[in-house]
Amino acid sequence: MYSQTIETVCGNLIRPYYNGSAYMCAWKRSLTCSTEVVGHALRITVTGDEDEVERFVAAWRYVHGFVVSERPRD
């Protein structure tokens, strides 16, 4: 399985995006997603087929326009 982590910083808007990301993950049933809030960052780990994961990350970047990193910060 292929996995990628999206990490965004969105300050006081963290809860709506946290809830929205859980909805997006449930909508795309071929993917397994876990979400967590770390300080002011939302971290989403997406696992599944490489093409599907890449599409999800590209869609997130297009829709939200936030910083996307492939790995969480240590």
C-alpha positions as CSV (number, residue, x, y, z in Angstrom):
1,M,0.0,0.0,0.0
2,Y,1.1,3.6,-0.8
3,S,0.8,6.3,1.8
4,Q,1.2,10.0,1.9
5,T,0.7,12.6,4.7
6,I,-0.9,16.0,4.1
7,E,-0.1,18.6,6.7
8,T,-1.8,22.0,6.6
9,V,-1.7,25.0,8.9
10,C,-5.0,26.8,9.2
11,G,-5.2,28.5,12.6
12,N,-8.6,29.0,14.1
13,L,-10.3,27.3,11.2
14,I,-8.9,23.9,12.2
15,R,-12.2,22.3,13.3
16,P,-14.2,22.8,10.1
17,Y,-11.3,21.5,8.1
18,Y,-10.7,18.6,10.4
19,N,-14.4,17.6,10.0
20,G,-14.3,18.2,6.3
21,S,-11.3,16.0,5.8
22,A,-13.0,13.1,7.6
23,Y,-15.9,13.5,5.2
24,M,-13.6,13.6,2.2
25,C,-11.9,10.4,3.4
26,A,-15.3,8.6,4.0
27,W,-16.4,9.7,0.5
28,K,-13.4,8.1,-1.2
29,R,-14.0,4.5,0.0
30,S,-10.9,3.1,-1.8
31,L,-8.7,5.1,0.6
32,T,-8.0,4.7,4.3
33,C,-7.4,8.0,6.0
34,S,-6.5,9.0,9.5
35,T,-6.7,12.6,10.7
36,E,-5.2,14.4,13.7
37,V,-4.9,17.9,14.9
38,V,-1.3,18.8,16.0
39,G,-1.1,22.3,17.4
40,H,-2.4,24.5,14.6
41,A,-1.8,21.9,12.0
42,L,-4.2,19.3,10.5
43,R,-2.4,16.1,9.6
44,I,-4.1,13.6,7.2
45,T,-2.4,10.3,6.4
46,V,-3.9,8.8,3.2
47,T,-3.3,5.1,2.3
48,G,-4.3,3.1,-0.7
49,D,-3.5,2.7,-4.4
50,E,-0.8,5.1,-5.4
51,D,-2.9,6.7,-8.2
52,E,-5.9,7.2,-5.9
53,V,-3.7,8.7,-3.1
54,E,-2.0,11.1,-5.6
55,R,-5.4,12.2,-6.9
56,F,-6.7,12.8,-3.4
57,V,-3.6,14.9,-2.5
58,A,-3.9,16.8,-5.8
59,A,-7.6,17.5,-5.1
60,W,-6.8,18.7,-1.6
61,R,-4.1,21.0,-2.9
62,Y,-6.5,22.4,-5.6
63,V,-9.5,22.9,-3.3
64,H,-7.8,24.2,-0.1
65,G,-4.6,25.7,-1.4
66,F,-2.8,25.1,1.8
67,V,0.8,23.9,2.3
68,V,1.0,20.2,1.6
69,S,4.0,18.1,2.7
70,E,4.6,14.4,2.0
71,R,5.8,13.7,5.5
72,P,4.7,14.9,8.9
73,R,7.2,17.0,10.9
74,D,9.1,15.3,13.7
